[in-house]
Structures are given as structure tokens and as C-alpha cells.
Amino acid sequence: METEFGVARAGSVSRDHVFAELGDRTVEQALEAGIEPREVWLAVCRAYDVPPARR
């Protein structure tokens, strides 16, 4: 996430943004709940329109 968003924004996205696709969880909550990191990353990519080449 730091590569895509930068250090400061990556931290904010992982702590503050609630993703419906992750069961209304933040990235940190989703990982703590046991959701696979790849699945979490792809949810972030879809929400922020990260181009497929950078996923």
C-alpha cells in the first residue's frame, strides 16, 4: 500500500477507510479478522481504482 499511496496516505487508508466489501471493516480490522491479505488488497484496489497492472 505504501508503494501505491505513499507512507502517510497508506496508513490513513488502512486505519480510517471502512470498506463495505470487507464487511464494513477497515484494512486493519479485516486483517485482524483473518481475511486473506490478497483479498484485502484487491478490495482496496477496486475501491480506489488501482490499475490492474499495479495490483
C-alpha positions in Angstrom: 0.0 0.0 0.0 2.9 2.4 0.7 4.1 1.9 -2.9 0.7 2.8 -4.3 -0.4 5.5 -1.9 2.7 6.8 -0.1 3.5 6.2 3.5 1.1 8.7 5.1 -1.9 8.0 2.9 -1.4 4.2 3.2 -1.6 4.5 6.9 -4.7 6.6 6.7 -6.4 4.2 4.2 -5.6 1.2 6.4 -6.8 2.8 9.6 -9.7 5.1 8.6 -11.4 3.9 5.4 -14.2 1.4 6.0 -14.8 -0.9 3.1 -18.2 -2.4 2.5 -16.6 -5.2 0.5 -14.7 -6.2 3.7 -17.8 -6.4 5.8 -17.7 -2.8 6.8 -14.2 -3.1 8.2 -11.0 -1.1 7.8 -8.0 -2.8 6.3 -6.5 -3.3 9.8 -9.8 -4.8 11.1 -10.1 -7.1 8.1 -6.6 -8.5 8.5 -7.2 -9.0 12.2 -10.4 -10.8 11.4 -8.4 -13.3 9.3 -9.3 -12.1 5.8 -6.5 -13.0 3.4 -4.2 -10.1 2.7 -4.6 -10.6 -1.1 -8.4 -10.3 -0.8 -8.0 -7.2 1.3 -5.6 -5.7 -1.2 -7.9 -6.4 -4.1 -10.8 -4.7 -2.2 -8.6 -1.6 -1.7 -7.7 -1.7 -5.4 -11.3 -1.8 -6.5 -12.3 0.9 -4.2 -9.5 3.2 -5.3 -9.5 2.2 -9.0 -5.9 1.0 -8.9 -5.0 -0.1 -12.4 -4.7 -3.9 -12.9 -1.0 -3.6 -13.8 -0.3 -2.3 -10.2 -2.4 -4.8 -8.3 
